[in-house]
Amino acid sequence: MGVVQKITWTERSSLDLEEIFNFYQQKSITAVTNIVNEIIDQVESIGFTHQYQKDDLNPDYQKAVMRHFKVLYRVNGSEVFITRVFDTRKDSRKQTVED
């Protein structure tokens, strides 16, 4: 288990976070700010390359879960790549890395 030196958000994961923001900002700007900050804080708390469990649907990836959001990431050496962010209340068949 290595120590994480760098966390990189992929373009797709950044778009996922933006979509979450756009959806929830219609309900409450305070709520969406809290949600996005919690997701970012959870990602930034990844201290070890295999800190979280493997994802059931995408077994080549680790997952971190907070509230009803799942963050998928992969590890390359001491770098963590955030690949996707999902709302887990949506259809699980759509929670793939390829989307």
N, C-alpha and C positions, 0 to 999 in steps of 0.2 A: 504494500500500500504506500504510494508515493504522496508527497506533499504537493499541493497545487501551487504552481508558480504564476499561472496566467489563466484567465477566463475570457473566452472569446464568444461573442454572440454572432451566430450566422445571420445572413440576410433574412432567411426564412423565419428564424426565431424572433428577430426584431419586428418583422411584419406581423407575426402572431401577437406580440405584445401590443403593437399599435392597434390591431383589430380589437383586442380586449379593451383597450383604452377607449376606442371610438364607440364600442357598444355600450359600455357602462357609463360613459360621460353623459349620455342622454338621461340617465337615471339620477346621478348625483356626482358632481365633480369631486366632492370630498371622498365619497366612497371609492371612486375610480382611482384617485390619488393613493388612497390607502392600499387598494388591491395591487396596483402596479408596484408600489414601494415594497410591499410584502414579497412579491415575486422576486424582485431584484435583490432584496435582502436575503432571501432564501438561497438564491444563486450565489451571492457573495459569501455565504456561510459555508460553501463547499470547501473544506480544508484539506481533504484527502481524496485521492483519485477514485477510490472505491468506497466512498462514504455511504452512499445510498444503494438500494437494491437494484437489481436488473429489472427492466420493464418486461411485463408478461407478453405484451403485444409486439414489442420490438426488442428481442433478447440481446441484441448487440449493443444496447444502450442502457445507461443507468437512468433512474428516475428520482426526482425529488417532488414531493407532493405537499401542497399547502392549500388549505381551504378546499375548493373544488377545482384546483388547477394542478396540472402535472407538467413538469419541466423535464424534457428528455435531453440527455447530454452524452457525449462520448469522450473518451480519454485518449490522448496521444502523448505519452511520456508524462510530463508534469503539467501539460496544458489541457484544460477542459473546454470543449466546444459545446455551447448551448445550441441544440439543433431545432427544437420545437417547444412551444408552450401551448397546452390544450386546456380547454374547459372540460372537465371530466364528466359533466352532465350531458354532453353531446354523445352521439353515436360512437361507440368505441371502435367500430370498423373504420372510422375516419381519423383515428388517432395513430396514423402511421407517419413515419419519417418522410416517405416519398411525396406526401401531399403538399 
